[in-house]
């Protein structure tokens, strides 16, 4: 799922950078959820199959 933030404030002092954020709800979905149709079979490789 998507996450959208609004910057509330920032502070820059030498090597210290702080950004204050607030999570917001987007006006429309940015990403569609991926449907999970089923599980894929897992094929186990025999020992040493990928050794060179």
QUIHUWO-V155701 format. One record per residue. N is the residue number from 0. PHI is phi in radians with two decimals (NA if undefined). PSI is psi in whole degrees, 0 to 359 (* if undefined). D_CENTER is the distance of its C-alpha to the mean C-alpha in Angstrom with 2 decimals. Layout:
BEGIN
[[N PHI PSI D_CENTER] [N PHI PSI D_CENTER]]
END
This chain:
BEGIN
[[0 NA 157 8.06] [1 -1.50 158 8.09] [2 -2.34 133 8.89] [3 -2.15 139 11.97] [4 -2.19 154 13.98] [5 -2.05 133 17.66] [6 -1.40 121 19.20] [7 -1.63 330 22.10] [8 -3.06 166 23.52] [9 -2.58 155 23.37] [10 -2.45 125 25.64] [11 -2.13 115 26.47] [12 -2.36 109 29.09] [13 0.92 244 29.77] [14 -1.67 12 26.82] [15 -1.90 121 25.13] [16 -2.18 120 22.60] [17 -2.12 132 21.39] [18 -2.15 126 19.43] [19 -1.67 122 19.72] [20 -2.05 155 17.06] [21 -2.27 128 17.34] [22 -1.30 132 14.72] [23 -2.11 163 16.33] [24 -1.60 124 16.44] [25 -1.16 150 16.17] [26 -1.16 337 19.55] [27 -2.60 153 18.26] [28 -1.15 134 15.23] [29 -1.54 331 13.11] [30 -2.29 144 11.74] [31 -1.65 139 13.92] [32 -1.11 144 13.07] [33 -1.50 124 14.00] [34 -1.24 141 17.27] [35 -1.76 107 18.00] [36 -1.38 314 21.59] [37 -2.99 174 22.53] [38 -1.53 141 21.97] [39 -1.47 144 22.72] [40 -1.18 145 25.58] [41 -1.75 125 25.03] [42 -1.85 118 27.61] [43 -1.48 136 28.59] [44 -1.54 146 30.07] [45 -1.23 151 33.43] [46 -1.00 134 33.76] [47 1.44 3 34.32] [48 -1.12 325 33.26] [49 -1.85 9 30.96] [50 -1.36 146 33.05] [51 -2.17 * 34.98]]
END
